[in-house]
Amino acid sequence: MTEQTELQALNTRIVEQLTGAPGPGALPVAAVRRAREEGRSVFGPIHRFDRASDETLATPLGEIPVRVIRPTGATRGVYLHFHGGGWALGGPDHQDPRLVRLADATGQVVISVGYRLAPEHPYPAGPDDCEAAALAVIGRASADHGSDRITIGGESAGAHLAVVTALRLRDRHGFTGLRAANLLYGVFDLAVTPGARSFGSGPQVLTTDSIRWFVDQFAPGLDVSSPDLSPVHADLVGMPPAIFTVGTNDPLLDDTLAMERRWRSSGIDTALQVFQDAPHAFDAFDVAASRRALDAIEEFLSQRLGA
């Protein structure tokens, strides 16, 4: 089976599994979170690794929970990770397989942040937590992990939070020392791009309706043109080299292409991976395209960490 044929089969499987499922907002968000925790989502069971530890970061906002994964070899840096889930779902312990792999491949201590979720905690709570966590990690990286080399990244809403955090570090704290950014299928324009608006609402991991629902939970009634909400509008000078990853069967394709172009036009090194027929969050599934995408991400981060 070719990589593209395998992705087409994955799309078919996702459509079959989600056909007839409740639409966004049809169930209480607590019920959707519970279903994910119990493995009753399109992503299947959550695999937690014993070597990952649940810890906290002391910040001015209080104790922020984090999931910490240390590499099996020597530590070369720290990867600050923000999980996806539309700012309303997910958790730092939902990506152990991918993050363990990244830790060992790049020699980084992975710190995944448990930021507050909407709708209980709408904007700016989540970004505030991510900013506070980033400052705590940067301030303690050498003492706690033996390296001050920091990379940053996330998936979907997590990629959005990674960019917002990097911009806040620059604008509010004068910090432009991030070595690299890893941005997978991020949402960077909360006004919803033309591609996302025309994607439709059929049974898929992410749809036009679900994007709008997530944005309404995260930023209810707000002017989403602000760069702190839609970082595609931000001045990107001083941002780190970045790798962007997305599939063509993803409503956030336009977001990724527009942000990568803005990043590159700001004179910053970028790498872009576009996978034909890959759906949103394809790297969460055991397919060849996922493994190839992760290989490239790990190589990109390793190179930017230096010797």
RODO-2510 file (C-alpha; in nm, 4 decimals, decimal comma):
residues 307
     n   res          X          Y          Z
     1     m     0,0000     0,0000     0,0000
     2     t     0,1398     0,3390    -0,0959
     3     e     0,1522     0,6271     0,1522
     4     q    -0,1273     0,8103    -0,0301
     5     t    -0,3461     0,4984    -0,0522
     6     e    -0,2962     0,4445     0,3197
     7     l    -0,4052     0,8036     0,3920
     8     q    -0,7116     0,7626     0,1723
     9     a    -0,8008     0,4490     0,3693
    10     l    -0,7516     0,6444     0,6925
    11     n    -0,9941     0,9107     0,5685
    12     t    -1,2500     0,6441     0,4857
    13     r    -1,2119     0,4904     0,8306
    14     i    -1,2544     0,8277     1,0008
    15     v    -1,5675     0,9059     0,7979
    16     e    -1,7188     0,5659     0,8825
    17     q    -1,6410     0,6049     1,2517
    18     l    -1,7782     0,9603     1,2770
    19     t    -2,0871     0,9207     1,0593
    20     g    -2,3873     0,9953     1,2768
    21     a    -2,1771     1,1282     1,5632
    22     p    -2,3072     1,4393     1,7468
    23     g    -2,1934     1,7705     1,5996
    24     p    -1,9934     2,0364     1,7846
    25     g    -2,1761     2,1644     2,0885
    26     a    -2,4375     1,8860     2,0798
    27     l    -2,2898     1,7305     2,3942
    28     p    -2,1627     1,9043     2,7076
    29     v    -1,7895     1,9644     2,6802
    30     a    -1,7376     1,7583     2,9961
    31     a    -1,8942     1,4571     2,8230
    32     v    -1,6669     1,4971     2,5204
    33     r    -1,3620     1,5192     2,7463
    34     r    -1,4717     1,2103     2,9362
    35     a    -1,5169     1,0156     2,6121
    36     r    -1,1647     1,1068     2,5056
    37     e    -1,0225     1,0039     2,8422
    38     e    -1,1980     0,6686     2,8096
    39     g    -1,0684     0,6122     2,4577
    40     r    -1,4089     0,6646     2,2954
    41     s    -1,2946     0,9044     2,0259
    42     v    -1,1612     0,8710     1,6748
    43     f    -0,8097     0,8672     1,8244
    44     g    -0,8761     0,5559     2,0323
    45     p    -0,7243     0,4789     2,3730
    46     i    -0,4792     0,7170     2,5357
    47     h    -0,1406     0,5520     2,5870
    48     r     0,0425     0,6859     2,8904
    49     f     0,4068     0,5943     2,9480
    50     d     0,5423     0,5215     3,2956
    51     r     0,8565     0,7238     3,2269
    52     a     0,6493     1,0410     3,1834
    53     s     0,5906     1,2277     3,5099
    54     d     0,3192     1,4700     3,6156
    55     e     0,4777     1,7744     3,7760
    56     t     0,4009     2,1426     3,8332
    57     l     0,5668     2,4729     3,7527
    58     a     0,5613     2,7511     4,0104
    59     t     0,4456     3,0721     3,8392
    60     p     0,2903     3,4055     3,9416
    61     l    -0,0424     3,2574     3,8236
    62     g    -0,0034     2,9646     4,0625
    63     e     0,1036     2,6052     4,0067
    64     i     0,0669     2,5025     3,6418
    65     p     0,0553     2,1256     3,5721
    66     v     0,3013     1,9856     3,3201
    67     r     0,3859     1,6449     3,1774
    68     v     0,7634     1,5911     3,1743
    69     i     0,9445     1,3348     2,9589
    70     r     1,3219     1,3075     2,9872
    71     p     1,5322     1,1551     2,7082
    72     t     1,7067     0,8249     2,7627
    73     g     2,0371     0,9747     2,6461
    74     a     2,2148     1,3008     2,7177
    75     t     2,0034     1,6155     2,7429
    76     r     2,0623     1,8669     2,4633
    77     g     1,7730     2,1036     2,5246
    78     v     1,4121     2,1513     2,6328
    79     y     1,1032     2,1236     2,4125
    80     l     0,8083     2,3280     2,5394
    81     h     0,4905     2,1631     2,4111
    82     f     0,1271     2,2771     2,3953
    83     h    -0,1386     2,0171     2,3178
    84     g    -0,4216     2,0565     2,0695
    85     g    -0,7962     2,0216     2,1217
    86     g    -0,9472     2,3533     2,0170
    87     w    -0,8421     2,5204     2,3452
    88     a    -1,1244     2,3181     2,5056
    89     l    -1,0243     1,9511     2,4905
    90     g    -0,7185     1,7357     2,5430
    91     g    -0,4438     1,7339     2,8002
    92     p    -0,0661     1,7185     2,8364
    93     d    -0,0795     1,3421     2,8948
    94     h    -0,2550     1,2603     2,5663
    95     q     0,0563     1,2601     2,3427
    96     d     0,3040     1,0416     2,5307
    97     p     0,3946     0,8151     2,2335
    98     r     0,4862     1,1052     2,0056
    99     l     0,6546     1,3078     2,2782
   100     v     0,8590     1,0143     2,4105
   101     r     0,9760     0,9521     2,0561
   102     l     1,0679     1,3208     2,0130
   103     a     1,2518     1,3317     2,3468
   104     d     1,4708     1,0336     2,2573
   105     a     1,5289     1,1368     1,8949
   106     t     1,6321     1,4948     1,9760
   107     g     1,7767     1,4615     2,3260
   108     q     1,5302     1,7131     2,4671
   109     v     1,3396     1,7160     2,7922
   110     v     0,9783     1,7533     2,6788
   111     i     0,7562     1,9693     2,8982
   112     s     0,3898     1,9614     2,7929
   113     v     0,1787     2,2336     2,9532
   114     g    -0,1614     2,1745     3,1126
   115     y    -0,3112     2,5155     3,0393
   116     r    -0,6641     2,6098     3,1462
   117     l    -0,9350     2,5134     2,8985
   118     a    -1,2334     2,6957     2,7503
   119     p    -1,5240     2,7445     2,7841
   120     e    -1,4745     2,7489     3,1624
   121     h    -1,1600     2,9554     3,1134
   122     p    -1,1860     3,1556     2,7904
   123     y    -0,9188     3,3856     2,6479
   124     p    -0,6803     3,5015     2,7831
   125     a    -0,6552     3,2247     3,0461
   126     g    -0,4968     2,9592     2,8226
   127     p    -0,2388     3,1896     2,6601
   128     d    -0,1619     3,3438     2,9999
   129     d    -0,0837     2,9983     3,1401
   130     c     0,1360     2,9152     2,8418
   131     e     0,3265     3,2419     2,8771
   132     a     0,3765     3,1889     3,2499
   133     a     0,4884     2,8297     3,1968
   134     a     0,7340     2,9342     2,9257
   135     l     0,8916     3,1955     3,1527
   136     a     0,9245     2,9411     3,4317
   137     v     1,0860     2,6862     3,1985
   138     i     1,3265     2,9414     3,0491
   139     g     1,4246     3,0687     3,3923
   140     r     1,4992     2,7211     3,5276
   141     a     1,6152     2,5318     3,2182
   142     s     1,9872     2,5375     3,2938
   143     a     1,9457     2,4617     3,6631
   144     d     1,6832     2,1902     3,6191
   145     h     1,7865     2,0315     3,2903
   146     g     2,1441     2,1361     3,2214
   147     s     2,0655     2,3260     2,9012
   148     d     1,9273     2,6679     2,8125
   149     r     1,8455     2,5651     2,4556
   150     i     1,4665     2,5883     2,4196
   151     t     1,2431     2,4843     2,1312
   152     i     0,8661     2,5225     2,1218
   153     g     0,5748     2,3628     1,9430
   154     g     0,2307     2,2111     1,9357
   155     e    -0,0527     2,0747     1,7252
   156     s    -0,3636     2,2578     1,6021
   157     a    -0,4698     2,4933     1,8842
   158     g    -0,1396     2,4014     2,0461
   159     a     0,0491     2,5388     1,7449
   160     h    -0,1534     2,8597     1,7839
   161     l    -0,0551     2,8781     2,1507
   162     a     0,3098     2,8123     2,0649
   163     v     0,3197     3,1107     1,8273
   164     v     0,1269     3,3369     2,0667
   165     t     0,3662     3,2379     2,3450
   166     a     0,6733     3,3105     2,1315
   167     l     0,5297     3,6517     2,0407
   168     r     0,4531     3,7318     2,4040
   169     l     0,8036     3,6289     2,5090
   170     r     0,9432     3,8734     2,2533
   171     d     0,7025     4,1627     2,3086
   172     r     0,6498     4,1440     2,6851
   173     h     0,9805     4,0052     2,8050
   174     g     1,2366     4,0803     2,5340
   175     f     1,3181     3,7123     2,4878
   176     t     1,4007     3,5955     2,1358
   177     g     1,6213     3,3008     2,2276
   178     l     1,4025     3,0134     2,1106
   179     r     1,6013     2,7779     1,8869
   180     a     1,3122     2,6460     1,6751
   181     a     0,9346     2,6095     1,6472
   182     n     0,7439     2,2958     1,5486
   183     l     0,3993     2,3942     1,4209
   184     l     0,1660     2,1163     1,3133
   185     y    -0,1587     2,2084     1,1318
   186     g    -0,2067     2,5211     1,3432
   187     v    -0,5018     2,7573     1,3520
   188     f    -0,3531     3,1033     1,3032
   189     d    -0,6533     3,3064     1,1815
   190     l    -0,9522     3,2849     1,4166
   191     a    -1,1705     3,4715     1,1678
   192     v    -1,1649     3,1368     0,9770
   193     t    -0,9854     3,1269     0,6427
   194     p    -1,1678     3,0798     0,3094
   195     g    -1,0392     2,7229     0,2918
   196     a    -1,1690     2,6435     0,6379
   197     r    -1,5063     2,8049     0,5609
   198     s    -1,5484     2,5973     0,2450
   199     f    -1,4237     2,2704     0,3963
   200     g    -1,7706     2,1624     0,5032
   201     s    -1,9223     1,9790     0,7958
   202     g    -1,9090     1,6150     0,6942
   203     p    -1,7741     1,3510     0,9332
   204     q    -1,4100     1,4465     0,9814
   205     v    -1,1718     1,5091     1,2724
   206     l    -1,2133     1,8854     1,2236
   207     t    -1,4810     2,0650     1,0212
   208     t    -1,5991     2,4171     0,9434
   209     d    -1,8634     2,3972     1,2165
   210     s    -1,6270     2,2607     1,4797
   211     i    -1,3682     2,5323     1,4102
   212     r    -1,6320     2,7997     1,4622
   213     w    -1,7561     2,6279     1,7780
   214     f    -1,4062     2,6069     1,9241
   215     v    -1,3383     2,9732     1,8468
   216     d    -1,6691     3,0713     2,0103
   217     q    -1,5716     2,8834     2,3273
   218     f    -1,2208     3,0281     2,3373
   219     a    -1,2837     3,3890     2,2332
   220     p    -1,6563     3,4589     2,2766
   221     g    -1,7572     3,7950     2,1288
   222     l    -1,3978     3,9160     2,0888
   223     d    -1,2303     4,0942     1,7997
   224     v    -1,0264     3,8034     1,6686
   225     s    -0,8162     4,0234     1,4385
   226     s    -0,5837     4,0982     1,7302
   227     p    -0,2418     3,9324     1,6736
   228     d    -0,2703     3,7814     2,0229
   229     l    -0,5719     3,5889     1,8932
   230     s    -0,4860     3,5585     1,5237
   231     p    -0,1058     3,5542     1,5067
   232     v    -0,1083     3,5439     1,1264
   233     h    -0,1463     3,9236     1,1591
   234     a     0,1565     3,9645     1,3884
   235     d     0,4970     4,1124     1,3164
   236     l     0,7122     3,7997     1,3086
   237     v     1,0570     3,9565     1,3343
   238     g     1,2637     3,7695     1,5909
   239     m     1,0700     3,4448     1,5664
   240     p     1,2765     3,1245     1,5512
   241     p     1,3234     2,8958     1,2495
   242     a     1,0084     2,6881     1,2117
   243     i     0,8864     2,3665     1,0549
   244     f     0,5236     2,3585     0,9410
   245     t     0,3312     2,0353     0,8819
   246     v    -0,0196     1,9879     0,7384
   247     g    -0,2271     1,7641     0,5118
   248     t    -0,4355     1,8633     0,2131
   249     n    -0,7501     1,7140     0,3679
   250     d    -0,7313     1,9522     0,6628
   251     p    -0,9489     2,2647     0,7002
   252     l    -0,6436     2,4383     0,8493
   253     l    -0,4364     2,3968     0,5321
   254     d    -0,4772     2,7667     0,4449
   255     d    -0,3733     2,8675     0,7966
   256     t    -0,0495     2,6720     0,7695
   257     l     0,0351     2,7913     0,4185
   258     a    -0,0349     3,1551     0,5062
   259     m     0,1668     3,1453     0,8285
   260     e     0,4624     2,9682     0,6681
   261     r     0,4637     3,2284     0,3906
   262     r     0,4518     3,5135     0,6452
   263     w     0,7308     3,3498     0,8471
   264     r     0,9477     3,3080     0,5375
   265     s     0,8795     3,6601     0,4078
   266     s     1,0011     3,7900     0,7440
   267     g     1,3429     3,6479     0,6592
   268     i     1,3216     3,3443     0,8876
   269     d     1,4207     2,9929     0,7852
   270     t     1,1258     2,7579     0,7407
   271     a     1,0561     2,4018     0,6339
   272     l     0,7134     2,3046     0,4994
   273     q     0,5630     1,9559     0,4849
   274     v     0,2327     1,9131     0,2976
   275     f     0,0986     1,5574     0,2811
   276     q    -0,1444     1,4758     0,0025
   277     d    -0,4808     1,3502     0,1381
   278     a    -0,3677     1,3646     0,5023
   279     p    -0,6498     1,4647     0,7419
   280     h    -0,6290     1,6871     1,0461
   281     a    -0,4157     1,5290     1,3211
   282     f    -0,2902     1,2558     1,0862
   283     d     0,0271     1,2225     1,2930
   284     a    -0,1822     1,0759     1,5757
   285     f    -0,2434     0,7657     1,3621
   286     d    -0,0013     0,4822     1,2848
   287     v     0,0530     0,5469     0,9156
   288     a     0,3660     0,5927     0,7057
   289     a     0,2988     0,9640     0,6494
   290     s     0,2916     1,0180     1,0243
   291     r     0,6273     0,8476     1,0690
   292     r     0,7816     1,0448     0,7814
   293     a     0,6481     1,3735     0,9210
   294     l     0,7848     1,2992     1,2675
   295     d     1,1227     1,1992     1,1221
   296     a     1,1518     1,5367     0,9492
   297     i     1,0394     1,7270     1,2593
   298     e     1,2939     1,5521     1,4783
   299     e     1,5712     1,6169     1,2276
   300     f     1,4758     1,9856     1,2023
   301     l     1,4746     2,0320     1,5799
   302     s     1,7992     1,8407     1,6250
   303     q     1,9781     2,0578     1,3701
   304     r     1,8570     2,3809     1,5318
   305     l     1,9722     2,2705     1,8745
   306     g     2,3300     2,2614     1,7488
   307     a     2,6195     2,0611     1,8830
***
